[in-house]
Amino acid sequence: MKSKNVETLIRERAELRDLLEDIMDRIQEFREEMVTELDDLEDMIAENGGIGFH
């Protein structure tokens, strides 16, 4: 019985690590999208208002 519990814990731990990796990948993708959107917004503001961002 103990070995089944250990096997279950090991499997759940691996599943949680996979889930964490997936979440971290999604966060990275979101950050990259936000950087792109901010760059686009800065370009639009600079073109329309003569304001530059650095």
N, CA, C, O and CB atoms as a CASP TS submission, in Angstrom:
PFRMAT TS
TARGET T0000
AUTHOR 0000-0000-0000
METHOD Language model
MODEL 1
PARENT N/A
ATOM      1  N   MET     1       0.833  -1.201   0.000  1.00  0.00           N
ATOM      2  CA  MET     1       0.000   0.000   0.000  1.00  0.00           C
ATOM      3  C   MET     1       0.871   1.257   0.000  1.00  0.00           C
ATOM      4  O   MET     1       0.559   2.237  -0.676  1.00  0.00           O
ATOM      5  CB  MET     1      -0.944   0.003   1.220  1.00  0.00           C
ATOM      6  N   LYS     2       1.943   1.219   0.748  1.00  0.00           N
ATOM      7  CA  LYS     2       2.800   2.389   0.809  1.00  0.00           C
ATOM      8  C   LYS     2       3.410   2.704  -0.549  1.00  0.00           C
ATOM      9  O   LYS     2       3.507   3.869  -0.935  1.00  0.00           O
ATOM     10  CB  LYS     2       3.894   2.184   1.837  1.00  0.00           C
ATOM     11  N   SER     3       3.817   1.676  -1.268  1.00  0.00           N
ATOM     12  CA  SER     3       4.444   1.925  -2.559  1.00  0.00           C
ATOM     13  C   SER     3       3.454   2.527  -3.552  1.00  0.00           C
ATOM     14  O   SER     3       3.849   3.311  -4.414  1.00  0.00           O
ATOM     15  CB  SER     3       5.028   0.633  -3.119  1.00  0.00           C
ATOM     16  N   LYS     4       2.167   2.172  -3.443  1.00  0.00           N
ATOM     17  CA  LYS     4       1.158   2.798  -4.312  1.00  0.00           C
ATOM     18  C   LYS     4       1.039   4.280  -3.987  1.00  0.00           C
ATOM     19  O   LYS     4       0.924   5.110  -4.888  1.00  0.00           O
ATOM     20  CB  LYS     4      -0.220   2.102  -4.153  1.00  0.00           C
ATOM     21  N   ASN     5       1.067   4.610  -2.709  1.00  0.00           N
ATOM     22  CA  ASN     5       0.998   6.018  -2.321  1.00  0.00           C
ATOM     23  C   ASN     5       2.214   6.779  -2.834  1.00  0.00           C
ATOM     24  O   ASN     5       2.097   7.905  -3.318  1.00  0.00           O
ATOM     25  CB  ASN     5       0.893   6.151  -0.795  1.00  0.00           C
ATOM     26  N   VAL     6       3.374   6.159  -2.723  1.00  0.00           N
ATOM     27  CA  VAL     6       4.595   6.800  -3.209  1.00  0.00           C
ATOM     28  C   VAL     6       4.521   6.969  -4.723  1.00  0.00           C
ATOM     29  O   VAL     6       4.871   8.026  -5.246  1.00  0.00           O
ATOM     30  CB  VAL     6       5.846   5.976  -2.814  1.00  0.00           C
ATOM     31  N   GLU     7       4.074   5.947  -5.422  1.00  0.00           N
ATOM     32  CA  GLU     7       3.933   6.040  -6.878  1.00  0.00           C
ATOM     33  C   GLU     7       2.949   7.136  -7.262  1.00  0.00           C
ATOM     34  O   GLU     7       3.184   7.890  -8.207  1.00  0.00           O
ATOM     35  CB  GLU     7       3.475   4.697  -7.460  1.00  0.00           C
ATOM     36  N   THR     8       1.853   7.220  -6.527  1.00  0.00           N
ATOM     37  CA  THR     8       0.857   8.261  -6.792  1.00  0.00           C
ATOM     38  C   THR     8       1.460   9.641  -6.568  1.00  0.00           C
ATOM     39  O   THR     8       1.257  10.547  -7.376  1.00  0.00           O
ATOM     40  CB  THR     8      -0.383   8.070  -5.897  1.00  0.00           C
ATOM     41  N   LEU     9       2.195   9.805  -5.483  1.00  0.00           N
ATOM     42  CA  LEU     9       2.822  11.098  -5.196  1.00  0.00           C
ATOM     43  C   LEU     9       3.849  11.470  -6.263  1.00  0.00           C
ATOM     44  O   LEU     9       3.929  12.626  -6.680  1.00  0.00           O
ATOM     45  CB  LEU     9       3.489  11.070  -3.817  1.00  0.00           C
ATOM     46  N   ILE    10       4.624  10.497  -6.697  1.00  0.00           N
ATOM     47  CA  ILE    10       5.618  10.757  -7.742  1.00  0.00           C
ATOM     48  C   ILE    10       4.930  11.169  -9.037  1.00  0.00           C
ATOM     49  O   ILE    10       5.363  12.112  -9.698  1.00  0.00           O
ATOM     50  CB  ILE    10       6.501   9.512  -7.979  1.00  0.00           C
ATOM     51  N   ARG    11       3.865  10.470  -9.400  1.00  0.00           N
ATOM     52  CA  ARG    11       3.119  10.794 -10.622  1.00  0.00           C
ATOM     53  C   ARG    11       2.493  12.187 -10.512  1.00  0.00           C
ATOM     54  O   ARG    11       2.562  12.975 -11.455  1.00  0.00           O
ATOM     55  CB  ARG    11       2.021   9.731 -10.887  1.00  0.00           C
ATOM     56  N   GLU    12       1.880  12.491  -9.358  1.00  0.00           N
ATOM     57  CA  GLU    12       1.258  13.803  -9.174  1.00  0.00           C
ATOM     58  C   GLU    12       2.303  14.909  -9.194  1.00  0.00           C
ATOM     59  O   GLU    12       2.057  15.995  -9.719  1.00  0.00           O
ATOM     60  CB  GLU    12       0.473  13.845  -7.858  1.00  0.00           C
ATOM     61  N   ARG    13       3.460  14.634  -8.626  1.00  0.00           N
ATOM     62  CA  ARG    13       4.543  15.622  -8.640  1.00  0.00           C
ATOM     63  C   ARG    13       4.970  15.915 -10.077  1.00  0.00           C
ATOM     64  O   ARG    13       5.172  17.074 -10.439  1.00  0.00           O
ATOM     65  CB  ARG    13       5.751  15.122  -7.811  1.00  0.00           C
ATOM     66  N   ALA    14       5.108  14.884 -10.886  1.00  0.00           N
ATOM     67  CA  ALA    14       5.479  15.067 -12.291  1.00  0.00           C
ATOM     68  C   ALA    14       4.399  15.850 -13.035  1.00  0.00           C
ATOM     69  O   ALA    14       4.708  16.719 -13.850  1.00  0.00           O
ATOM     70  CB  ALA    14       5.712  13.701 -12.972  1.00  0.00           C
ATOM     71  N   GLU    15       3.141  15.542 -12.756  1.00  0.00           N
ATOM     72  CA  GLU    15       2.037  16.262 -13.398  1.00  0.00           C
ATOM     73  C   GLU    15       2.036  17.731 -12.996  1.00  0.00           C
ATOM     74  O   GLU    15       1.777  18.605 -13.823  1.00  0.00           O
ATOM     75  CB  GLU    15       0.691  15.616 -13.036  1.00  0.00           C
ATOM     76  N   LEU    16       2.325  18.004 -11.725  1.00  0.00           N
ATOM     77  CA  LEU    16       2.381  19.391 -11.265  1.00  0.00           C
ATOM     78  C   LEU    16       3.545  20.140 -11.906  1.00  0.00           C
ATOM     79  O   LEU    16       3.420  21.317 -12.245  1.00  0.00           O
ATOM     80  CB  LEU    16       2.502  19.440  -9.742  1.00  0.00           C
ATOM     81  N   ARG    17       4.664  19.463 -12.067  1.00  0.00           N
ATOM     82  CA  ARG    17       5.807  20.099 -12.742  1.00  0.00           C
ATOM     83  C   ARG    17       5.455  20.420 -14.186  1.00  0.00           C
ATOM     84  O   ARG    17       5.800  21.490 -14.688  1.00  0.00           O
ATOM     85  CB  ARG    17       7.056  19.188 -12.688  1.00  0.00           C
ATOM     86  N   ASP    18       4.770  19.498 -14.859  1.00  0.00           N
ATOM     87  CA  ASP    18       4.338  19.751 -16.236  1.00  0.00           C
ATOM     88  C   ASP    18       3.375  20.930 -16.294  1.00  0.00           C
ATOM     89  O   ASP    18       3.464  21.771 -17.188  1.00  0.00           O
ATOM     90  CB  ASP    18       3.677  18.498 -16.832  1.00  0.00           C
ATOM     91  N   LEU    19       2.461  20.984 -15.344  1.00  0.00           N
ATOM     92  CA  LEU    19       1.506  22.086 -15.286  1.00  0.00           C
ATOM     93  C   LEU    19       2.221  23.411 -15.046  1.00  0.00           C
ATOM     94  O   LEU    19       1.913  24.416 -15.686  1.00  0.00           O
ATOM     95  CB  LEU    19       0.467  21.838 -14.186  1.00  0.00           C
ATOM     96  N   LEU    20       3.172  23.406 -14.127  1.00  0.00           N
ATOM     97  CA  LEU    20       3.940  24.619 -13.849  1.00  0.00           C
ATOM     98  C   LEU    20       4.707  25.071 -15.087  1.00  0.00           C
ATOM     99  O   LEU    20       4.749  26.262 -15.397  1.00  0.00           O
ATOM    100  CB  LEU    20       4.909  24.386 -12.680  1.00  0.00           C
ATOM    101  N   GLU    21       5.306  24.130 -15.787  1.00  0.00           N
ATOM    102  CA  GLU    21       6.037  24.466 -17.006  1.00  0.00           C
ATOM    103  C   GLU    21       5.099  25.069 -18.047  1.00  0.00           C
ATOM    104  O   GLU    21       5.457  26.038 -18.717  1.00  0.00           O
ATOM    105  CB  GLU    21       6.735  23.219 -17.577  1.00  0.00           C
ATOM    106  N   ASP    22       3.909  24.508 -18.184  1.00  0.00           N
ATOM    107  CA  ASP    22       2.916  25.037 -19.121  1.00  0.00           C
ATOM    108  C   ASP    22       2.505  26.457 -18.739  1.00  0.00           C
ATOM    109  O   ASP    22       2.397  27.332 -19.599  1.00  0.00           O
ATOM    110  CB  ASP    22       1.681  24.125 -19.164  1.00  0.00           C
ATOM    111  N   ILE    23       2.279  26.677 -17.455  1.00  0.00           N
ATOM    112  CA  ILE    23       1.895  28.008 -16.979  1.00  0.00           C
ATOM    113  C   ILE    23       3.015  29.006 -17.239  1.00  0.00           C
ATOM    114  O   ILE    23       2.760  30.124 -17.687  1.00  0.00           O
ATOM    115  CB  ILE    23       1.551  27.970 -15.475  1.00  0.00           C
ATOM    116  N   MET    24       4.250  28.611 -16.963  1.00  0.00           N
ATOM    117  CA  MET    24       5.382  29.509 -17.192  1.00  0.00           C
ATOM    118  C   MET    24       5.528  29.835 -18.684  1.00  0.00           C
ATOM    119  O   MET    24       5.836  30.972 -19.041  1.00  0.00           O
ATOM    120  CB  MET    24       6.682  28.878 -16.655  1.00  0.00           C
ATOM    121  N   ASP    25       5.309  28.851 -19.547  1.00  0.00           N
ATOM    122  CA  ASP    25       5.357  29.099 -20.989  1.00  0.00           C
ATOM    123  C   ASP    25       4.272  30.085 -21.406  1.00  0.00           C
ATOM    124  O   ASP    25       4.520  30.986 -22.208  1.00  0.00           O
ATOM    125  CB  ASP    25       5.204  27.783 -21.767  1.00  0.00           C
ATOM    126  N   ARG    26       3.081  29.914 -20.865  1.00  0.00           N
ATOM    127  CA  ARG    26       1.977  30.829 -21.206  1.00  0.00           C
ATOM    128  C   ARG    26       2.258  32.242 -20.711  1.00  0.00           C
ATOM    129  O   ARG    26       1.946  33.216 -21.396  1.00  0.00           O
ATOM    130  CB  ARG    26       0.655  30.323 -20.609  1.00  0.00           C
ATOM    131  N   ILE    27       2.841  32.354 -19.530  1.00  0.00           N
ATOM    132  CA  ILE    27       3.202  33.673 -19.003  1.00  0.00           C
ATOM    133  C   ILE    27       4.236  34.328 -19.909  1.00  0.00           C
ATOM    134  O   ILE    27       4.132  35.516 -20.213  1.00  0.00           O
ATOM    135  CB  ILE    27       3.746  33.560 -17.557  1.00  0.00           C
ATOM    136  N   GLN    28       5.229  33.562 -20.340  1.00  0.00           N
ATOM    137  CA  GLN    28       6.255  34.101 -21.236  1.00  0.00           C
ATOM    138  C   GLN    28       5.636  34.562 -22.552  1.00  0.00           C
ATOM    139  O   GLN    28       5.978  35.633 -23.053  1.00  0.00           O
ATOM    140  CB  GLN    28       7.345  33.048 -21.503  1.00  0.00           C
ATOM    141  N   GLU    29       4.739  33.775 -23.112  1.00  0.00           N
ATOM    142  CA  GLU    29       4.065  34.165 -24.352  1.00  0.00           C
ATOM    143  C   GLU    29       3.270  35.453 -24.152  1.00  0.00           C
ATOM    144  O   GLU    29       3.284  36.337 -25.009  1.00  0.00           O
ATOM    145  CB  GLU    29       3.134  33.038 -24.838  1.00  0.00           C
ATOM    146  N   PHE    30       2.580  35.556 -23.016  1.00  0.00           N
ATOM    147  CA  PHE    30       1.801  36.754 -22.716  1.00  0.00           C
ATOM    148  C   PHE    30       2.720  37.968 -22.604  1.00  0.00           C
ATOM    149  O   PHE    30       2.417  39.032 -23.143  1.00  0.00           O
ATOM    150  CB  PHE    30       0.996  36.566 -21.413  1.00  0.00           C
ATOM    151  N   ARG    31       3.837  37.807 -21.909  1.00  0.00           N
ATOM    152  CA  ARG    31       4.791  38.915 -21.761  1.00  0.00           C
ATOM    153  C   ARG    31       5.303  39.371 -23.121  1.00  0.00           C
ATOM    154  O   ARG    31       5.395  40.570 -23.387  1.00  0.00           O
ATOM    155  CB  ARG    31       5.972  38.499 -20.865  1.00  0.00           C
ATOM    156  N   GLU    32       5.636  38.414 -23.979  1.00  0.00           N
ATOM    157  CA  GLU    32       6.126  38.761 -25.312  1.00  0.00           C
ATOM    158  C   GLU    32       5.061  39.504 -26.112  1.00  0.00           C
ATOM    159  O   GLU    32       5.369  40.464 -26.818  1.00  0.00           O
ATOM    160  CB  GLU    32       6.563  37.501 -26.065  1.00  0.00           C
ATOM    161  N   GLU    33       3.815  39.065 -26.002  1.00  0.00           N
ATOM    162  CA  GLU    33       2.722  39.755 -26.695  1.00  0.00           C
ATOM    163  C   GLU    33       2.555  41.175 -26.163  1.00  0.00           C
ATOM    164  O   GLU    33       2.334  42.105 -26.939  1.00  0.00           O
ATOM    165  CB  GLU    33       1.404  38.973 -26.537  1.00  0.00           C
ATOM    166  N   MET    34       2.659  41.348 -24.852  1.00  0.00           N
ATOM    167  CA  MET    34       2.503  42.673 -24.265  1.00  0.00           C
ATOM    168  C   MET    34       3.639  43.603 -24.689  1.00  0.00           C
ATOM    169  O   MET    34       3.406  44.786 -24.939  1.00  0.00           O
ATOM    170  CB  MET    34       2.446  42.574 -22.740  1.00  0.00           C
ATOM    171  N   VAL    35       4.852  43.087 -24.772  1.00  0.00           N
ATOM    172  CA  VAL    35       5.979  43.900 -25.231  1.00  0.00           C
ATOM    173  C   VAL    35       5.738  44.358 -26.664  1.00  0.00           C
ATOM    174  O   VAL    35       5.977  45.519 -26.999  1.00  0.00           O
ATOM    175  CB  VAL    35       7.305  43.110 -25.131  1.00  0.00           C
ATOM    176  N   THR    36       5.269  43.455 -27.500  1.00  0.00           N
ATOM    177  CA  THR    36       4.975  43.805 -28.890  1.00  0.00           C
ATOM    178  C   THR    36       3.879  44.861 -28.957  1.00  0.00           C
ATOM    179  O   THR    36       3.990  45.834 -29.703  1.00  0.00           O
ATOM    180  CB  THR    36       4.558  42.556 -29.686  1.00  0.00           C
ATOM    181  N   GLU    37       2.822  44.665 -28.175  1.00  0.00           N
ATOM    182  CA  GLU    37       1.721  45.635 -28.173  1.00  0.00           C
ATOM    183  C   GLU    37       2.193  46.994 -27.667  1.00  0.00           C
ATOM    184  O   GLU    37       1.799  48.024 -28.214  1.00  0.00           O
ATOM    185  CB  GLU    37       0.556  45.127 -27.306  1.00  0.00           C
ATOM    186  N   LEU    38       3.022  47.012 -26.641  1.00  0.00           N
ATOM    187  CA  LEU    38       3.542  48.281 -26.129  1.00  0.00           C
ATOM    188  C   LEU    38       4.427  48.970 -27.162  1.00  0.00           C
ATOM    189  O   LEU    38       4.357  50.188 -27.328  1.00  0.00           O
ATOM    190  CB  LEU    38       4.328  48.053 -24.834  1.00  0.00           C
ATOM    191  N   ASP    39       5.247  48.204 -27.848  1.00  0.00           N
ATOM    192  CA  ASP    39       6.073  48.784 -28.907  1.00  0.00           C
ATOM    193  C   ASP    39       5.199  49.409 -29.988  1.00  0.00           C
ATOM    194  O   ASP    39       5.473  50.516 -30.452  1.00  0.00           O
ATOM    195  CB  ASP    39       6.994  47.717 -29.520  1.00  0.00           C
ATOM    196  N   ASP    40       4.152  48.700 -30.385  1.00  0.00           N
ATOM    197  CA  ASP    40       3.235  49.233 -31.395  1.00  0.00           C
ATOM    198  C   ASP    40       2.563  50.511 -30.901  1.00  0.00           C
ATOM    199  O   ASP    40       2.440  51.482 -31.648  1.00  0.00           O
ATOM    200  CB  ASP    40       2.172  48.185 -31.760  1.00  0.00           C
ATOM    201  N   LEU    41       2.137  50.508 -29.661  1.00  0.00           N
ATOM    202  CA  LEU    41       1.488  51.688 -29.089  1.00  0.00           C
ATOM    203  C   LEU    41       2.453  52.867 -29.036  1.00  0.00           C
ATOM    204  O   LEU    41       2.085  53.993 -29.373  1.00  0.00           O
ATOM    205  CB  LEU    41       0.955  51.378 -27.684  1.00  0.00           C
ATOM    206  N   GLU    42       3.679  52.608 -28.615  1.00  0.00           N
ATOM    207  CA  GLU    42       4.681  53.675 -28.575  1.00  0.00           C
ATOM    208  C   GLU    42       4.930  54.237 -29.969  1.00  0.00           C
ATOM    209  O   GLU    42       5.073  55.449 -30.133  1.00  0.00           O
ATOM    210  CB  GLU    42       5.994  53.157 -27.973  1.00  0.00           C
ATOM    211  N   ASP    43       4.982  53.368 -30.971  1.00  0.00           N
ATOM    212  CA  ASP    43       5.170  53.828 -32.349  1.00  0.00           C
ATOM    213  C   ASP    43       4.001  54.694 -32.797  1.00  0.00           C
ATOM    214  O   ASP    43       4.205  55.729 -33.433  1.00  0.00           O
ATOM    215  CB  ASP    43       5.334  52.633 -33.298  1.00  0.00           C
ATOM    216  N   MET    44       2.786  54.286 -32.474  1.00  0.00           N
ATOM    217  CA  MET    44       1.602  55.063 -32.853  1.00  0.00           C
ATOM    218  C   MET    44       1.620  56.428 -32.184  1.00  0.00           C
ATOM    219  O   MET    44       1.318  57.435 -32.824  1.00  0.00           O
ATOM    220  CB  MET    44       0.316  54.309 -32.480  1.00  0.00           C
ATOM    221  N   ILE    45       1.968  56.474 -30.919  1.00  0.00           N
ATOM    222  CA  ILE    45       2.014  57.749 -30.198  1.00  0.00           C
ATOM    223  C   ILE    45       3.093  58.644 -30.796  1.00  0.00           C
ATOM    224  O   ILE    45       2.877  59.839 -30.997  1.00  0.00           O
ATOM    225  CB  ILE    45       2.278  57.519 -28.688  1.00  0.00           C
ATOM    226  N   ALA    46       4.246  58.065 -31.076  1.00  0.00           N
ATOM    227  CA  ALA    46       5.343  58.848 -31.645  1.00  0.00           C
ATOM    228  C   ALA    46       4.964  59.409 -33.014  1.00  0.00           C
ATOM    229  O   ALA    46       5.293  60.552 -33.332  1.00  0.00           O
ATOM    230  CB  ALA    46       6.610  57.988 -31.760  1.00  0.00           C
ATOM    231  N   GLU    47       4.279  58.612 -33.815  1.00  0.00           N
ATOM    232  CA  GLU    47       3.880  59.066 -35.149  1.00  0.00           C
ATOM    233  C   GLU    47       2.830  60.165 -35.075  1.00  0.00           C
ATOM    234  O   GLU    47       2.848  61.097 -35.878  1.00  0.00           O
ATOM    235  CB  GLU    47       3.347  57.898 -35.968  1.00  0.00           C
ATOM    236  N   ASN    48       1.923  60.061 -34.124  1.00  0.00           N
ATOM    237  CA  ASN    48       0.805  61.000 -34.062  1.00  0.00           C
ATOM    238  C   ASN    48       1.059  62.203 -33.174  1.00  0.00           C
ATOM    239  O   ASN    48       0.419  63.240 -33.346  1.00  0.00           O
ATOM    240  CB  ASN    48      -0.411  60.296 -33.583  1.00  0.00           C
ATOM    241  N   GLY    49       1.970  62.089 -32.240  1.00  0.00           N
ATOM    242  CA  GLY    49       2.157  63.204 -31.326  1.00  0.00           C
ATOM    243  C   GLY    49       3.565  63.735 -31.266  1.00  0.00           C
ATOM    244  O   GLY    49       3.842  64.682 -30.530  1.00  0.00           O
ATOM    245  N   GLY    50       4.445  63.151 -32.018  1.00  0.00           N
ATOM    246  CA  GLY    50       5.816  63.622 -31.996  1.00  0.00           C
ATOM    247  C   GLY    50       6.539  63.311 -30.699  1.00  0.00           C
ATOM    248  O   GLY    50       7.570  63.914 -30.402  1.00  0.00           O
ATOM    249  N   ILE    51       6.010  62.379 -29.928  1.00  0.00           N
ATOM    250  CA  ILE    51       6.634  62.011 -28.659  1.00  0.00           C
ATOM    251  C   ILE    51       7.464  60.755 -28.897  1.00  0.00           C
ATOM    252  O   ILE    51       6.984  59.788 -29.487  1.00  0.00           O
ATOM    253  CB  ILE    51       5.560  61.780 -27.533  1.00  0.00           C
ATOM    254  N   GLY    52       8.691  60.775 -28.442  1.00  0.00           N
ATOM    255  CA  GLY    52       9.539  59.596 -28.598  1.00  0.00           C
ATOM    256  C   GLY    52       9.725  58.868 -27.283  1.00  0.00           C
ATOM    257  O   GLY    52       9.797  59.494 -26.226  1.00  0.00           O
ATOM    258  N   PHE    53       9.801  57.568 -27.344  1.00  0.00           N
ATOM    259  CA  PHE    53      10.053  56.743 -26.165  1.00  0.00           C
ATOM    260  C   PHE    53      11.383  56.035 -26.346  1.00  0.00           C
ATOM    261  O   PHE    53      11.691  55.547 -27.434  1.00  0.00           O
ATOM    262  CB  PHE    53       8.903  55.718 -25.931  1.00  0.00           C
ATOM    263  N   HIS    54      12.147  55.980 -25.310  1.00  0.00           N
ATOM    264  CA  HIS    54      13.435  55.271 -25.378  1.00  0.00           C
ATOM    265  C   HIS    54      13.593  54.394 -24.178  1.00  0.00           C
ATOM    266  O   HIS    54      14.608  53.710 -24.041  1.00  0.00           O
ATOM    267  CB  HIS    54      14.612  56.250 -25.473  1.00  0.00           C
TER
END
